[in-house]
Amino acid sequence: MVSIEDIEHARKCIKGHIKTTPLHHSPYLGELIQGFVYLKLENEQITGSFKVRGALNRLMTLTKEQVSRGVITASTGNHGLGTAYAAKKLGISAKVVFPKEASPIKMEKMQKAGVEVIQDVGYAEVESYARKLAKERGLTYVSPYNDPMIVAGAGTTGLELIEQLGNIDAVIVPIGGGGLISGIATAVKAMSPHTEMIGVQSEVSPEVYESWLAGHWVDADEADSIAQGLMGGVEQNSITLDIIQEKVDRVILVKEDSILKAMRILYEQESLVIEGAGAVSVAAILERKNELAGKRVVAVVSGGNISEEEVLSLIN
């Protein structure tokens, strides 16, 4: 498991390489719930998402031999970009296994960042394929979520938001593999035990939700989602479910239409260009506004690696 001390240590390690992202008050969303809504803008992080926090923390622990051999990871985009940035910063060769169907914009960004992009398989196979290549080529595999160092790095987001805003009633966090919510929940519950932690997935990509309900990892059917960054199977031995079971109060699903509506609101009301995966926390507010009425809520906007043209095309 990951402790608050692990997260505080991660912050000391990565502090000079990342931004402390803004906590933005949203009058529009606050009025919707007759309360207060704040957006933790991880889209303004160096690589456009929170993922660089964990990638830096993990790559900083590599031995000299591991550094000389290089690393490989699996990613739908944002973790790959974070790993690319961290690898370049630390002088490490990196490869990213990237789904065939995923965003071409993210692939182009990774290539520009200097990593080798391997695009041989689909969403469900990227992690197992990356692990296979790591074994064959003697590379260090860097998990997007199933690693204490990755979770601790992501948890630095939670330290920041608690320091930026006291007395938070609820924090809403997107869930893909669960690394972000595992880290944030560990930090938040240590510093503010009364704060409710809410995880969100799309109803068409519900693996962590179904696993949370069952109390163990289960395979769930997955369809293509606007929230591409949350798609892909989760490793059955992942540490994240145990942390979610212990630290997260509930996991909910949102409709694809609500994700689109959230992207529209973020664009039109807040002038934010946010990808689907980053907007699911706001989609949860739209669907659960009665449950959140009168509360002080933080919605974590996990990433914004999407073009304005793509956003306009989707919401129109």
C-alpha positions in Angstrom: 0.0 0.0 0.0 0.9 3.7 -0.2 1.2 6.0 2.7 0.9 9.8 3.2 4.7 9.7 3.9 5.3 8.1 0.5 3.3 10.9 -1.2 5.1 13.6 0.8 8.5 12.1 -0.2 7.3 12.0 -3.9 6.6 15.7 -3.8 10.1 16.4 -2.5 11.5 14.4 -5.4 9.5 15.8 -8.2 8.9 19.4 -6.9 11.4 21.1 -9.2 10.1 19.4 -12.3 6.3 19.9 -12.2 3.8 22.7 -11.7 1.5 23.2 -8.7 -1.7 23.3 -10.7 -4.5 25.9 -10.0 -7.7 25.2 -8.1 -10.3 27.2 -10.1 -13.6 28.3 -8.6 -16.5 27.7 -11.0 -19.5 30.0 -10.3 -21.5 28.2 -13.0 -21.2 24.7 -11.5 -21.5 26.1 -8.0 -24.9 27.6 -8.9 -25.9 24.3 -10.4 -25.6 22.6 -7.0 -26.4 25.7 -4.9 -22.9 25.2 -3.3 -19.3 25.7 -4.3 -17.4 23.8 -7.1 -13.7 24.0 -7.6 -11.8 22.5 -10.6 -8.3 21.1 -9.9 -6.8 21.9 -13.3 -4.3 19.1 -14.0 -4.8 19.9 -17.7 -2.4 22.8 -16.9 0.3 20.4 -15.8 3.5 20.4 -17.8 2.5 17.6 -20.1 -1.2 18.4 -20.1 -2.2 15.9 -17.5 -1.4 14.6 -14.0 0.5 11.5 -15.3 3.9 13.2 -15.3 3.8 13.3 -11.5 3.9 9.5 -11.2 6.2 9.0 -14.2 8.9 11.3 -12.7 8.6 9.7 -9.3 9.0 6.2 -10.7 11.8 6.9 -13.2 13.8 8.7 -10.4 14.1 5.3 -8.6 15.7 3.4 -11.5 19.2 1.9 -11.0 22.1 2.9 -13.2 21.7 -0.4 -15.1 18.0 0.2 -15.6 18.7 3.7 -16.8 21.2 2.4 -19.4 18.8 -0.2 -20.7 15.8 2.1 -20.9 12.1 1.8 -20.1 8.8 0.8 -21.8 5.3 1.5 -20.9 1.7 1.1 -22.1 -0.5 4.1 -22.5 -3.6 5.6 -24.2 -1.7 8.8 -24.3 -1.2 10.9 -21.2 1.0 8.4 -19.3 3.1 8.0 -22.4 3.5 11.8 -22.6 4.4 11.9 -18.9 6.9 9.1 -19.3 8.4 10.8 -22.4 8.9 14.0 -20.5 10.4 12.3 -17.5 12.7 10.1 -19.6 14.0 13.1 -21.6 14.5 15.0 -18.3 16.5 12.2 -16.8 18.3 11.1 -20.0 16.6 7.7 -20.3 15.5 5.9 -23.5 11.7 5.2 -23.6 9.2 3.3 -25.7 5.4 3.5 -25.5 3.0 0.8 -26.5 0.0 2.8 -27.8 -3.4 1.4 -28.8 -4.2 1.3 -32.6 -7.5 3.2 -32.1 -6.2 5.9 -29.8 -5.8 9.7 -30.4 -3.4 10.5 -33.2 -2.8 13.9 -31.6 -1.4 12.2 -28.5 0.7 9.9 -30.6 2.2 12.8 -32.5 3.0 14.6 -29.2 4.8 11.5 -27.9 6.9 11.1 -31.0 7.8 14.8 -30.8 8.8 14.2 -27.2 11.4 11.7 -28.4 9.9 8.3 -27.5 9.5 5.3 -29.8 5.7 4.6 -30.3 4.8 1.0 -30.8 1.3 0.6 -32.2 0.7 -3.1 -32.8 -2.3 -4.0 -30.6 -5.6 -2.6 -29.3 -6.7 -1.1 -25.9 -7.2 -4.5 -24.1 -3.7 -5.8 -25.0 -1.4 -2.8 -24.6 -0.2 -3.7 -21.1 0.4 -7.4 -21.6 2.2 -6.6 -24.8 4.4 -4.0 -23.2 5.3 -6.4 -20.4 6.1 -9.0 -23.0 8.4 -6.6 -24.9 10.0 -5.5 -21.7 11.0 -9.1 -20.9 12.2 -9.8 -24.4 14.3 -6.7 -24.7 15.5 -6.3 -21.1 13.7 -3.0 -20.5 12.1 -1.8 -17.3 8.3 -1.8 -17.5 6.6 1.3 -16.1 3.0 0.7 -15.2 0.5 3.5 -15.7 -1.1 2.8 -12.3 0.0 -0.6 -10.8 3.0 0.7 -9.0 3.4 2.3 -5.5 5.7 5.0 -6.9 3.2 5.9 -9.6 0.4 6.1 -7.1 2.5 8.2 -4.7 3.4 10.6 -7.5 -0.3 11.0 -8.5 -1.1 11.6 -4.8 0.8 14.8 -4.8 -2.3 16.3 -6.5 -4.2 15.5 -3.4 -1.7 17.3 -1.1 -2.0 20.4 -3.3 -5.8 20.6 -3.3 -6.1 20.1 0.4 -3.6 22.9 1.0 -5.3 25.1 -1.5 -8.8 24.7 0.0 -9.9 23.8 3.5 -13.1 22.1 4.5 -13.9 20.1 1.4 -17.1 18.0 1.4 -16.3 15.9 -1.6 -13.5 15.2 -4.1 -14.5 13.7 -7.5 -11.8 11.9 -9.5 -11.8 10.1 -12.9 -10.8 6.4 -12.8 -8.9 4.6 -15.5 -6.6 2.1 -13.9 -7.1 3.8 -10.5 -3.7 5.3 -9.9 -4.9 8.9 -9.6 -7.8 8.3 -7.2 -5.7 5.9 -5.2 -3.0 8.6 -4.6 -5.5 11.4 -4.1 -7.7 9.4 -1.7 -4.6 8.4 0.3 -3.6 12.0 0.7 -7.1 13.4 1.3 -8.2 10.9 3.8 -5.0 11.4 5.8 -5.4 15.2 5.9 -9.2 15.5 5.8 -10.9 12.2 6.9 -14.4 13.6 6.6 -14.1 14.5 2.9 -16.0 12.1 0.7 -14.0 10.5 -2.1 -16.0 9.7 -5.3 -14.5 7.9 -8.3 -16.1 8.1 -11.8 -16.0 6.0 -14.9 -18.0 6.0 -18.1 -20.9 3.5 -18.1 -19.4 1.9 -21.3 -16.0 1.4 -19.6 -16.9 0.2 -16.1 -14.2 -2.3 -15.1 -13.1 -0.6 -11.8 -16.8 0.1 -10.9 -17.8 -3.5 -11.4 -14.7 -4.7 -9.5 -15.4 -2.2 -6.6 -18.9 -3.6 -6.3 -17.7 -7.2 -6.4 -14.8 -6.6 -4.0 -12.4 -8.3 -6.4 -11.2 -7.7 -10.0 -13.7 -8.7 -12.6 -13.6 -8.4 -16.4 -16.3 -6.0 -17.7 -17.4 -5.5 -21.2 -16.1 -2.3 -22.7 -17.2 -0.2 -25.6 -15.5 2.8 -27.2 -15.8 5.9 -25.0 -15.4 9.6 -25.5 -13.2 9.2 -22.4 -10.5 7.3 -24.2 -8.0 8.0 -21.5 -10.0 5.8 -19.1 -10.3 2.8 -21.4 -8.3 -0.4 -21.4 -8.3 -3.5 -19.2 -6.9 -3.3 -15.7 -4.2 -5.8 -14.5 -5.8 -8.4 -12.1 -3.0 -7.9 -9.5 -3.2 -4.2 -9.5 -2.7 -2.5 -6.1 -5.3 0.1 -6.9 -8.4 -1.9 -6.1 -7.3 -2.5 -2.5 -6.6 1.2 -2.0 -9.9 2.1 -3.6 -11.8 -0.3 -1.4 -10.2 1.1 1.7 -10.0 4.9 0.8 -12.8 5.7 -1.7 -16.4 6.1 -0.4 -18.1 5.3 -3.7 -17.6 4.8 -7.4 -20.2 5.9 -9.9 -20.9 5.7 -13.6 -21.8 8.5 -15.9 -23.4 8.5 -19.4 -21.5 9.3 -22.5 -23.9 12.2 -23.2 -23.1 13.7 -19.8 -19.4 13.6 -20.7 -20.0 15.5 -23.9 -22.2 18.0 -22.0 -19.4 18.4 -19.4 -16.9 19.1 -22.2 -19.2 21.7 -23.6 -19.7 23.4 -20.3 -16.0 23.5 -19.6 -15.4 25.0 -23.0 -18.2 27.5 -23.0 -18.4 28.5 -19.4 -14.8 28.1 -18.2 -12.9 28.6 -21.5 -11.2 25.2 -20.9 -10.3 22.7 -23.7 -10.7 19.3 -21.8 -10.6 15.8 -23.1 -13.4 13.3 -22.3 -11.4 11.5 -19.6 -10.7 14.8 -17.8 -14.4 15.9 -18.0 -16.0 12.9 -16.3 -15.7 14.4 -12.9 -17.8 17.4 -14.1 -20.2 14.9 -15.8 -20.7 13.4 -12.3 -21.7 16.8 -11.0 -24.2 17.2 -13.8 -25.8 13.8 -13.1 -25.6 13.9 -9.3 -26.3 17.6 -8.5 -29.1 16.8 -6.0 -26.7 14.6 -4.0 -24.1 17.3 -4.0 -26.5 20.2 -3.2 -25.1 22.8 -0.9 -21.6 21.2 -0.7 -18.1 22.3 -1.3 -16.9 20.0 -4.1 -13.6 19.6 -5.9 -13.7 18.0 -9.4 -10.3 16.9 -10.6 -9.9 17.7 -14.3 -7.2 15.1 -15.0 -6.1 16.1 -18.5 -6.5 18.3 -21.6 -4.6 16.7 -24.3 -7.1 17.3 -27.1 -7.3 20.0 -29.7 -9.9 22.8 -29.7 -11.0 21.6 -33.1 -11.6 18.1 -31.7 -13.6 19.5 -28.8 -15.8 21.6 -31.1 -16.3 18.7 -33.4 -17.5 16.5 -30.6 -19.7 19.0 -28.8 -21.3 20.2 -32.0 
